[in-house]
């Protein structure tokens, strides 16, 4: 029967690809059972996960056809377990919540099936607590693989905030039950983001490698890139840079360059000099190791990463040749900030001062906090389920320039924001000019970058 469903689904996809007019295609739909249409939808979504982005418009048409079939089906249709399971899978594949609620309200379900249906509906409505409670007693591994994989993905997604370790196990189950599918692609994306939260560098690299190897052509790969860049910055102390380079070498050359540019930018802003210099150098060189065309972004991030080790004169010389017209608005703001600081220092410090010719060293001062934004909401998961709002931060003291605040975990108390100058008591004796200039540099960059976009 499953084989027949596969053939029917493939035939329907062929009709869609061939561009058969909507009425003609719709005439084929009533001949197919709900589970056959859903199987067809799964086949199409698996093609999308593998990189067939041309199938995205077809997915919308097929969702519309499946929705119509579900709404108009007789109640007896869903007495067949295959069709009831198909209804739930359709719901978790991007189905219409109103249709699911309408159909379920007409069915007389046993307790176990009622919990399944209610959990899925709560999930679609963005109610993570209700979803978790309804599905708490349901083991995805005891369900048929197609349904179990979706349930593992859903249960894992609503467990991220309170039970991250359990969420990771559920994502592994989803991948186990559905290799090579859109469910596995989504589970891998979530596990990459979650691994950095769990401070698990080995799992982060392993799952990132699997994603790059199998799903880099997915239309949702940009969300993986967001989580990957943030994770590299977070886990930089536990990641071997040579291993990182081996993994990114599996990307296309332009993809690899963009990833390294983004890592360099984040690392430079966060004061991770070594990581920023490594990423800038990788972005600046081609696959053969030979320098390619000059990229102003790499020049900027490389210069920003050396702000703590070079002189103001050196920085002005390095950044002065950057083509501003090729930078984004946010990067132009970064360039303006660094140049303003360097110019202020060169004009304020006498030429004979030792600090004008010695490297700026601020390694003993507090580093800039890491500001990691959560990855964008996944198209298969409601926003309110995947990204709970963080606790609000306490207001900063008036007129106190501060560095951008790091994101707080949900439920955590916000720390009082203290200006950097308050952490450095005024010495009784004159300081070394190098330390004075270093402190001014840090404070000026904090003030100038505090309101610039990241």
Order of alpha helices (4+ residues) and beta strands (2+ residues): alpha-alpha-alpha-alpha-alpha-alpha-alpha-alpha-alpha-alpha-alpha-alpha-alpha-alpha-alpha-alpha-alpha-alpha-alpha-alpha-alpha
